[in-house]
Amino acid sequence: MAKTHEASSHEQHGSHGSMKSYTIGFVLSIILTIIPIVIVMNSMLSKTATLVVILAMAVLQFAVQLIFFMHLKEGENARWNMMALLLGLIILLTIVAGSIWIMTYNAVAH
């Protein structure tokens, strides 16, 4: 009886990632960390291009963390989790873009 309850309890909480998915996520995280380090340490690109690469790797790192470690696309509420994340990102981008716009306008106006 205890094993049946334990098994059904595990099924209700959803499955966690496999060792393979954790390993893939870990390797991708290491690669996405090493790329900007190599570019910065060797001065391979201009400052603007370096900044773009760093930001792109940060966004990819964010996606890897969400997908491989936080299991964003798994479970019965995966669609709602994704929609909540997108709404949060839209709000965040609106606030950041609006703040930058206001700060730029104030710097020019004075």
N, C-alpha and C positions, 0 to 999 in steps of 0.2 A: 504494500500500500504506500509506503514511504517513497519507494522508487517511482511509482506512478505519479505521485504528487510532484516529486522533484523533476521528473521529465516534462510534465505539463507546465510547470513553473518556468522551466528553461525555455520552452517553446513560446510562451507568452512574452518573454522579455526579448525575443528576437535573437538571431545568431550574431556572434561576434566574428570579426575577420579571421581568416586563416593565417597560418604562419607565412604562407606564400604572399598574401596581400600585404602583411606587415613588412615583410622583407622588401617587396617592391616599393612600398611607400618610403621605407628607410633609405634605400639606395637612391631613389629619386630626390629625396630631401638632401642627401649628401651632395649629389650632382648639382642640384639647384643652389646649393650654398657655395660650392667650389667655383662655379663659373664666374660669379661676380668677384670673388677673391682674386682669381687669376687675372682677370681683366684689370682690376684696380692695381694690384701689385706690380704688374708688368707695363702699366700705362699703355695698353693696347689701343684704346679708343680715345676720342676727344671727350671733354667733360660732359657734354650734352649726351653723347651716345652712351657713355658709361652710366649716366643717371638713368637713361631709358632702359638699359640692360638690367640694372639693379632693380628698378621698379617692375619690369617684366618678370624677373626671377622671383620677386616677392609675391606677385600675384599668382604665379604658378605654384609657389611653395604653399600659399594659402589654399589653393585648390587641392593640392596633394594631401595636405593635412585634413581637410574636410572629407575628402573621399576615402582615403585609406585608413585614417586613424579615428575619425569621428563618425564614420559610417553614415554619411549624410544621405546616400542613395539607398540605404537598406531600411527594412522595417515597413510596417503598415502605414506609417504617416510620412513616407519619404517625399511624396508630392507636396504636402503641406509644409514640411521642413524646408524644401527648396524654395517654395513661394515666400515663406517668412524670411529666408535669407536674402532673396532678391529684393524684397521690400526694404529690408534693413540696409542693403547696399545702396539702393536708390535714395533713401533718406540720407545716408551718410554722404554720398556723392553730391547731393543737392546742398547740404550744409557746408561741405568743404568748398565746393565751387562757388557758392554764394559768398562765403567768407573771403575767398581769394579775390573775387570780383569787387567786393566792398572795400577791401584793403587796397587794391590797386586803384580804384576810383578815388579814395581818400588821399592816396599818395600823390596822384596827379592834380587833384583839385587844390591842394595847398601849396 
